[in-house]
Amino acid sequence: MKKKNQMMYEINLNSRKFRVIITKKKIKKIIIRLNYRLEILVSSPLFISYSDALNYIFQNAEWLEKIINKYDLIIKEFSVNEFYEKKLIYIQGNKYYLEEKSNLDTVYKLVDNTFYFKGNIDRVIDKIYQDHYFLIEAAFNYAYKAFYNNIKQKPKLVIRKMKARWGSCNYNNGKININRMLICVPNELLHYVVVHEFTHLIFPNHSKQFYNFLNQVIPNYKEIEKQLKKYAFLLSN
């Protein structure tokens, strides 16, 4: 649905069609992003016309093509389109297919790499995710024991839907929000996000001290962050 200060277009780049969504904002320069539906998202200053913002895409076509190529690889590797079409889901980095089977005696049943289900698919997926929250709870409890002597706050876990972050932390009250989609990624990546947020109970900001401490507990955190970026398509689900 088109919003206020927003226009949508369809353009061709290298013989491929792309949907463009231009949104006017109180910013100083044009920002171009791509999502895993291969939509080109443009944030444009209020004083720049829609046509000029559209032309800016073509002026940066070579750079954008490189980004599209990277996204193409991830979309293929992780079957992103099938994920968005609700033909499959991920649990701990493993791919599981979804197949309707009306004669089941339960909401869903896992056989090998397929979740057979009956009923509304959105409710079924939600149920599967909720039934795997224990993965996040286990990572949280493990981190709590490891950080117990380093933190003053009593941490509280909140598992929720988040569209832009994997996690967040309130230093003052100890509340740690964890994106429920982290049950979909390999356990090492889930563990990293939880540890990252627990580290914020010691260092509120991303300071040098924060990263020095993080490097001590997870020396390969930079590589983990790179791997986590590949799962960014989960955030828009």
VENTALIN-V467961 format. One record per residue. OMEGA is omega in radians with two decimals (NA if undefined). BURIAL is b if it has 16 or more other ideal C-beta (glycine too) atoms within 10 Angstrom, else e. Layout:
OMEGA_BURIAL / OMEGA_BURIAL
This chain:
-3.12_e / -3.13_e / 3.07_e / -3.11_e / -3.11_e / 3.08_e / 3.14_b / -3.12_e / 2.99_b / -3.09_e / 3.06_e / 3.04_e / -3.13_e / 3.07_e / 3.07_e / 3.13_e / 3.12_e / 3.03_b / 3.13_e / 3.07_b / 3.14_b / -3.14_b / 3.12_b / -3.12_b / 3.08_e / 3.13_e / -3.03_e / -3.11_e / -3.13_e / 3.10_b / 3.12_e / 3.06_b / 3.09_e / 3.02_e / -3.03_e / 2.92_b / -3.11_e / 2.98_b / 3.11_e / -3.08_b / -3.09_e / 2.99_b / -3.01_b / 3.04_b / -3.11_e / -3.04_e / 3.13_e / -3.12_b / 3.11_e / -3.12_b / 3.11_e / 3.10_e / 3.11_b / 3.12_b / 3.14_e / 3.10_b / -3.11_b / 3.09_e / -3.14_e / -3.05_e / -3.11_e / 3.09_e / -3.10_e / 3.13_b / 3.09_e / 3.11_e / 3.12_e / 3.13_b / 3.10_e / 3.13_e / 3.12_b / -3.13_e / -3.14_e / 3.13_e / 3.13_b / -3.10_e / -3.04_e / 3.12_b / -3.03_b / -3.13_b / 3.11_e / 3.08_e / 3.13_b / 3.12_e / 3.09_e / 3.04_e / 3.12_e / 3.05_b / 3.09_b / 2.98_b / -3.13_b / 3.10_b / 3.13_e / -3.09_e / 3.09_e / -3.14_b / 3.13_e / -3.12_b / -3.11_e / 3.13_e / -2.94_e / -3.07_e / 3.10_e / 3.06_e / 3.06_e / -3.13_e / 3.08_e / 3.12_b / -3.13_e / 3.06_e / -3.07_e / -3.10_e / -3.12_e / 2.96_e / 3.01_b / -3.04_b / 2.99_b / 3.12_b / -3.10_e / -3.02_e / 3.12_e / 3.12_e / 3.13_e / 3.12_b / 3.11_b / 3.13_e / 3.11_e / 3.13_b / -3.12_b / 3.13_e / 3.12_e / 3.07_b / -3.14_e / 3.11_e / 3.10_b / -3.14_b / 3.13_e / 3.12_e / 3.12_b / -3.12_b / 3.10_e / -3.14_e / -3.14_b / 3.12_b / -3.11_e / -3.06_e / -2.97_b / -3.08_e / -3.08_e / -3.05_e / 3.13_b / -3.06_e / 2.98_b / -3.04_e / 3.10_b / -3.12_e / 3.00_b / 3.10_e / -3.05_b / 3.03_e / 3.10_e / -3.05_b / -3.06_e / -3.07_e / 3.00_e / 3.14_b / 3.06_b / -3.08_b / 3.02_b / -3.07_b / -3.03_e / -3.08_e / 3.08_e / -3.12_b / 3.12_b / 3.07_b / 3.11_b / 3.13_b / -3.08_b / -3.13_b / 3.09_b / 3.01_b / -3.09_b / -3.02_b / 3.07_b / -3.02_b / 3.13_e / -3.14_e / 3.06_b / -3.14_b / -3.13_b / -3.12_b / 3.14_b / 3.11_b / 3.10_b / -3.12_b / 3.08_b / 3.11_b / 3.09_b / 3.04_b / 3.07_b / 3.14_b / -3.05_b / -3.06_e / 3.09_e / -3.12_e / 3.08_e / 3.12_e / 3.11_e / -3.08_b / 3.06_e / 3.12_e / -3.14_b / 3.13_b / 3.11_e / -3.07_e / 3.10_b / -3.05_b / -3.11_e / -3.04_e / 3.14_b / 3.10_e / 3.11_e / 3.12_b / 3.10_e / 3.12_e / -3.13_e / 3.13_b / 3.13_e / -3.14_e / -3.11_b / 3.12_e / 3.12_b / -3.06_b / -3.09_b / -3.11_e / NA_e
